Amino acid sequence: MKIKNNNKFRHHLRYSRTLTLLNKFVNKKDVSILDLGEENIFSDILKANEYRVENTPKGLDLDIDADWIGNKNVDVVTAFEIFEHLTNPFQVLKEIKAKKLIATVPLNLWFAKTYRNPNDIWDQHYHEFEDWQFDMLLERTGWKVIHTEKWKIHDKKIGFRPILRRFYPRIYAVVAERI
């Protein structure tokens, strides 16, 4: 894949690491996946790699309609950088009936505040997590963490924060099983 700009470079790193994690923990031939969030570039990557994946319907608000997830009969739920956008990730995690969850969340970094877009209510981070906080949230909602990774996700920009992102992990990846 040819990298043309900083954004594609950062996404390429994240997508390749996420796909490697899935390949390690999910047998794509035998499982159905519910990927929380609307269809996106990574959904297309999953399908191109022969995963059977369904996404959250466009416009569905998981904070309000968390029970929609409880009605889904799937083997694996994936949630790639979605929980930070929810005001109530606890309820969503409780509703998941799948036996396995693979999720990534942004880590709370000392040198960058929680992301906020004042022009778009959906483009907000209500939470950024310490690793122990996300683990505790999972455990309190009936999940057992079986694997974790931390990823450095950076781009080619110049500046104080872009340089620090080369040294500090930004993404926390978790594989958990329903207890």
C-alpha positions in Angstrom: 0.0 0.0 0.0 1.4 3.4 -1.0 1.3 6.0 1.7 0.5 9.5 0.4 -0.1 11.5 3.5 0.2 11.5 7.3 -3.3 10.4 8.0 -3.0 7.3 5.7 0.3 6.4 7.3 -1.3 6.5 10.8 -4.3 4.5 9.7 -2.2 2.0 7.9 -0.3 1.3 11.2 -3.5 1.0 13.2 -5.3 -1.2 10.7 -2.4 -3.6 10.1 -1.9 -4.1 13.9 -5.7 -4.6 14.4 -5.9 -7.1 11.6 -2.9 -9.0 13.0 -4.6 -9.1 16.4 -7.8 -10.5 14.9 -6.0 -13.1 12.8 -4.3 -14.3 16.1 -7.6 -14.7 18.1 -10.4 -15.2 15.6 -10.9 -18.1 13.2 -12.5 -16.3 10.4 -14.1 -19.4 8.8 -16.2 -20.3 11.8 -17.4 -17.0 13.3 -19.7 -14.1 12.8 -18.6 -10.7 13.9 -20.5 -7.7 15.0 -18.3 -4.6 14.6 -19.7 -1.8 16.7 -19.9 1.4 14.8 -21.0 2.2 11.3 -19.4 0.7 8.2 -15.9 2.2 7.6 -12.6 1.5 5.9 -11.7 -1.2 8.4 -15.0 -3.0 7.9 -14.1 -3.2 4.2 -10.6 -4.5 5.2 -12.2 -7.2 7.3 -14.5 -8.3 4.5 -11.6 -8.3 2.0 -9.9 -10.7 4.5 -12.8 -13.1 4.4 -14.3 -12.2 7.8 -18.1 -12.3 8.1 -18.8 -8.9 9.6 -21.9 -6.8 10.3 -21.8 -3.2 11.5 -24.1 -1.1 13.6 -26.9 0.4 11.5 -26.2 4.0 10.3 -27.7 6.4 12.8 -28.2 4.0 15.7 -27.2 5.6 19.0 -25.7 2.9 21.2 -26.0 5.1 24.3 -29.8 5.1 23.8 -30.3 1.8 22.0 -27.8 -0.5 23.8 -30.4 -3.3 23.9 -30.0 -3.6 20.1 -26.7 -5.3 20.8 -28.3 -7.8 23.2 -30.5 -9.1 20.3 -27.5 -9.9 18.1 -26.5 -13.6 17.9 -22.8 -13.4 16.9 -19.6 -15.1 18.0 -17.4 -12.1 18.3 -17.9 -8.4 18.9 -15.3 -6.0 17.8 -15.2 -2.4 19.0 -12.3 -0.4 17.5 -12.1 3.0 19.1 -15.8 3.3 19.8 -16.1 3.2 23.6 -14.5 6.6 24.0 -17.4 8.1 22.0 -20.1 6.6 24.3 -21.3 8.4 27.4 -22.2 5.0 28.9 -19.9 2.2 27.7 -20.8 0.1 30.8 -24.3 -0.6 29.4 -23.1 -1.5 26.0 -20.5 -3.9 27.4 -23.2 -5.5 29.6 -25.5 -6.0 26.6 -23.0 -8.0 24.5 -23.9 -11.7 24.4 -21.0 -12.8 22.3 -18.3 -15.1 23.9 -15.4 -12.9 22.7 -14.7 -9.2 22.6 -11.8 -7.5 20.8 -11.6 -3.8 21.5 -9.2 -0.9 21.2 -9.5 2.4 23.1 -7.3 5.5 23.2 -5.1 5.7 26.2 -5.1 8.8 28.4 -1.9 10.6 27.7 -0.4 13.2 30.0 0.6 15.5 27.2 -2.7 15.6 25.3 -6.2 16.4 26.6 -9.3 14.3 25.8 -10.2 14.9 22.1 -13.2 17.3 21.6 -14.7 18.6 18.4 -16.9 21.6 19.4 -18.6 21.5 15.9 -19.8 17.9 16.0 -21.5 16.2 19.0 -20.6 12.7 17.6 -16.9 13.5 17.2 -16.1 13.7 20.9 -14.1 11.5 23.3 -16.1 11.4 26.5 -13.5 8.9 27.9 -9.9 8.2 27.3 -8.6 5.3 29.4 -5.8 4.2 31.6 -5.3 0.5 30.9 -6.4 -0.5 34.4 -9.6 1.5 34.0 -10.6 -0.3 30.9 -9.7 -3.6 32.4 -11.9 -2.9 35.4 -14.8 -1.7 33.2 -14.6 -5.0 31.3 -14.4 -7.1 34.5 -17.4 -5.3 36.1 -19.4 -6.0 32.9 -18.7 -9.7 32.9 -15.6 -10.0 30.8 -12.2 -11.7 31.5 -9.2 -10.1 29.9 -7.1 -12.7 28.2 -4.7 -10.6 26.2 -3.6 -6.9 26.0 -1.3 -4.9 23.8 -0.3 -1.2 23.7 0.4 0.4 20.3 2.3 3.5 19.4 0.3 5.2 16.7 2.0 8.3 15.2 2.2 10.2 12.0 5.0 12.0 10.2 4.1 15.5 11.6 6.7 17.6 13.3 6.1 19.1 16.7 6.2 18.3 20.4 3.2 16.0 20.7 3.9 14.1 17.4 7.4 13.4 18.7 6.1 12.2 22.1 3.6 9.9 20.3 6.6 8.0 18.9 7.6 7.1 22.5 4.2 6.7 24.3 1.6 4.2 23.4 -1.7 5.7 22.3 -3.9 2.7 21.7 -4.8 -0.1 24.2 -6.0 -3.3 22.6 -7.8 -6.0 24.6 -9.1 -9.5 23.9 -11.7 -10.6 26.5 -13.9 -13.6 26.9 -17.4 -13.6 28.5 -17.3 -15.1 32.0 
